[in-house]
Amino acid sequence: MNRTFALPSLKFAGASAQSAEFASADCVTGLNEIGLISVNNIAGNPQDVERVVARKADEQGASWYRIIQMYEEQNPDNWRVQAILYA
């Protein structure tokens, strides 16, 4: 079963290890979009997915990221995600 999540305001509480932070759709007005990332085959749960996105955003110099698509692939606990990066 595929699960799809809309994450309009989810913020990962443990993001202190990364400098990039989650931004909800209503908070990105005025931020500069600097890229889009797509990551496939992330094992784990939605919080694991967000940790991966935060790390990737940080590696690319983003201050903020917004997850625009996240869904579980055919294999349970195997995720695919897309996020917009902002400066």
ABEGO torsion letter per residue (X at the ends): XBBBBBBAABBBAAAAABABBBBBAAAABGBBBAEBBBBBGBBEBAAAAAAAAAAAAAAAGBABBBBABBBBBABBGBBBBBBBBBX
